[in-house]
Amino acid sequence: MRRWLGVMALGLGFLVSLAGTPVRAEGGAPCSHGQGIQATQCGTDLQADQVKGDFHGLIMVPGKPGVLDAAAHAGTKAGCGDCMWTLILACLHNDPNHPEDQDPCGNAANNPICDKGQLLYRLYLTTDAVQNRLVDLICLGGINDVVPVGDQAATDVQRYLRDVTPPNLDLHVAPPKGIPAGLPAYFWVRPPADLTPAPFGGGQITETITLAPQRFNWTWGDGVVSGWTTDAGAPYPDGTLTHTYDKAGHYNGQVVTEWGGTYTITVAGVTFGPYNALGTITKTQPFALVVLRAHSTLVSH
């Protein structure tokens, strides 16, 4: 049985650029969720370009003890977040700047450091600080021997975002028993207390995602819309998320919340991250309130 002896944080190859985070949602049609939820930026699944030897995120490499420790210290961002790697056949004229133009050679196919049936590859690293630095020589039966952990995790995250239903926020308004017309009402929302990180994936790779509300768009029910804001509001007198109703009556409004998140990857007993789960989910939450007619009262001092 083949033992997987290490993992390496590997970044996206030369043909695709990734800046800062090991997940990227490709463009495409929005994903349908139902129940008022829509995911954006969650088009096609991310996959390593294994034909060209391009990978990003984490990969697993057989027969390379100690690679995990080396990878943990590679790159200029935590978890090798800015690492971009390319594997090409170890032939004299093969250039990492042109991985699409690889030619086979005897040195790669019959190299004495490789086992029978394996090919010799050169591994190059690009980060914010270095460009195409030769890191190692790796013997593989082929590109398919590499398990694209980072790409698989990114795909798992996209699938999770397609299917997940964020919870309703705890929504508050003050005064709670009726809003006087002509005076500001204070609104605030908070995630539910039982919102916890969610593990998913399986087998060799497990991801854990933490969802969080990112911004809000309020429709107050009187024809006025707040526009997108990151202000979650607060009770009187500290809150700045307020709305004033001019007339008494019953109002039905809604708040649209855009959710985002971060995730970690656990592989070979080691956890990497957190990484930004690019792509968002929106959820619409209705609310109803009563606005009271304001009365003037004379008081004596």
N, C-alpha and C positions, 0 to 999 in steps of 0.2 A: 504494500500500500504506500502510495506517495505521501510523504509528510510535508506539510507546508511549514517551513521553518522560519518565515519572517514576513514582515510586511514593509512596504516602502511607500511613503507619501509621494505620489507622482502627480504631476499637473498635466493639463491639456497640452497636446502636441502643437507643432508649429502652425498648423492650418487653422486652428481656432484659438482665439485670444480669450483668456480669462483673467480678470483683474480682481484679486483680493479674496474672492470667495470660491469654494469648490462646488458650487451649485449654480446652474444657470437654466432658466426656463426659456425654451425656444418659442418663437412666435408661432401663432396658429390660431385655430378657432377656439373660443372660450370653451371650457369644460362645463358640462351641465350638471348641476347638483340637485335641483329641485328645492322645495321648502324655502324659497327665497334666497338661496345661496348660489353664488356664482364665483368660480375661480377664474382668475385672469393670469396671463403669462404662463400657462401650464399646458403648452401644446405637446409636441412629440416627445417621447421618452428620450432621455439622454443616453447615449451609448458611446463607448470608446470606438475610435476608428481603428479596429484591430488590423485591418489590411495594411494600413500605413504605419502601424506601430505607435499611434497616438493615444495617450491616456491622460486622464486627470483624476484628482482625488487620490485615493489610496489604491495600490495594487498589491497583490500577493505574488511572490516569486519563490519557486521551489528551490531548495538547496542553498539558501543564502542566510545562514544564521548571522545575527548581528545587524541585519539590514534595518530592523525596526529602530534600533537606537540611533543609527546614522540618519535615518529619515526624520526622526524627531528633532534633529538639530539642523536640518536643511531648510533653505529658504529664509526669507526675511520676515515672514508672517507666521504666527502661531499655527502649528499643525501643517506646516509647509503650504500654507494657503496661497502663496504666490508661485509655487513650483510648477513648471511646465517641462515635461519630459518627452523625449522621443527615442524609440528603439529603431535602429537601422542595421541591416546586415553589415558585418565587419569586413567590408571590402574597400580597397584603397580609394576608389573613385566615388564611393557613395558619400554624399554630403548631407548633413542634417538640415541644411538650409533648403534642400530639395528632396524631401523624403519620398516624393512621388516618383522619382527617377532612380530607383534602386536597381542595381544589377547584381546577380549572383556571382560568386567566385569560389574558387577552391579553398581559400583561406577560411571562409565562413562555413562551407559545407563539410570540410574534412579537417577541421582544426584539432590538434592533439589534446587540447585542454577540454574538449567537449566529449561526451559519451556518444556512442554510435547512434545515429539518427537525430542528433541535435545539431543546431546551427549556432554560430557565434554571432552575437549582436553587440553593438556599441550602444551605451546608454548616455544620453546627453541631458544636461540640466540647464534650464533657463529660469531665472528669477528676476526680481526687480533690480538685482545687483550684478548678475552675470548673464552672459548670452552664450548658449551652446557649449557649455563646459562639459568635457568628457568626464564621466563619473566612474564608469565601470564597464567591464566586459561580462556578458551574461550568456550562458549556454541554455538554449531552449529548443524543444522539439518543434516549436513554431510560435507565432504570436499568440495563438489560441491557448498556449500554456499559461498565459498571464491572466489572472482573475482581476477584472477591472472593478475593484471594490468601490472606489469613489464614484464611478459612473453608475454602478448598480445602486449605491445608496442614493444618488441623485434621482434616479428613476423611481426608487421606492418612495422618496419624499414627494415627488410629483403625483404618484398614484394616491398617496395618502391625502394630499391636498384636494384631489379630485373627489374623494369619497367622504371626507370628514365633514361633520356638521358642528360648527362652533356653538357653544352654549349661549343662551341669552345672558346679557349683562344684567347685573343688579342695577336697576334704574331708579333714581330718586328725584323728587321734585319738592321744593319748599316755596311757600307754605304747603303742607301735605293735604290739608282738608279743604282746599279751595284757594285759587289765586285771585287776589283783588285786581280788577281791571285797572289799567293805568299804572300798575306797580310791577317791578321786575320779578319774574319767577326764576328761581335758581334750580338748575339741572346738574346732575352729576351721575356718572356711570362707573361701575367697578366690575372687574372679572369676578365670577363666583368663587367663593372660598374653596370649593372642592376641585378647582381646575388644576390638574397636575400634569407633569410630563407624560407623554404616551409612548411606550415602546412598540415597535413593529419590526417587520423584516423577519429574518429567521435563518437557520443554517449557520453558515460561517460568519454572517454579517447581521448585526442588529443596529437599528437606528432608534434614537429617542428624540422626539420632537416636543418642543415647548411652544405652544401657541400663545399669542398675546395680542390684544387690540392695539392697532397702530394709529388710526384716525377715524373721525366721525363726521357724518353729514346729517344734520337735523332738519326735518320738515316739521314745522311747529303746528301745523293744522289750520293756520289762518292765511295761507298763501305765501308765507315767508319761509325761506330756506337759509340755513346758516352758511352753507358751503363747507368744504372739507376743513377740518380743524383737528389738531392733535390735543386740544384741551379736553380732558375728561371731566372737567368741572369739579366743583366743591361746594359744600353747604355755605349758607350765609354766615358770616360776612366775608369769607375768604374767596368765594367762588367768583369766577369771571365769565362763566358760561351762563348767560341769562337771556330771557326774552320777555318782552312786555306785550300783553294782549290788550287791545284797545276796547274791546266790547265783551260783555258777559256772555256766557254760553258754554256749551259742551264742545270740546275740541278733540279731534282724533289726529294724532301726529305719528311720526315714526323717526327712528334713528337708524341709519345705515352704518354699520361698523365694518371697517376694513381690517382684517386679521392678517398678521404675519407670524413669523416664528423663527426659531433657531433649532438646530439639531446637532446631535453628536453621533459618531459612528464607533461602535465597539466591534473589534475584530481581533482574534488571537488573544483575547483577554485584556486588550488595551483599548482605552477610550480616547478618541480624537475629537477635537472641536472645542467649543461650538462653532458651527458654520451657519451663515445666513441662508434660510430657505426662501430664496427669491421666488416670486409668485405669491399672489394674495388671494384671500377668500373674502367675499363680502356677505354680510347677513343683515336682513332687515328685521327690525324689532318694533312693533307698534306700541303706542301708549295712548291713554285717554286721560283727560283732566277736565275739571270744571273751573271756569272763570266766573267770579262773583261780581255783581254790580257794586261799585264802590259807593259808600255813603259817607257824607260829612256829618260829624257829630261835634257839637259844642261842648267843651269841657271847661270847668272852672279851676282856677289855681288858688 
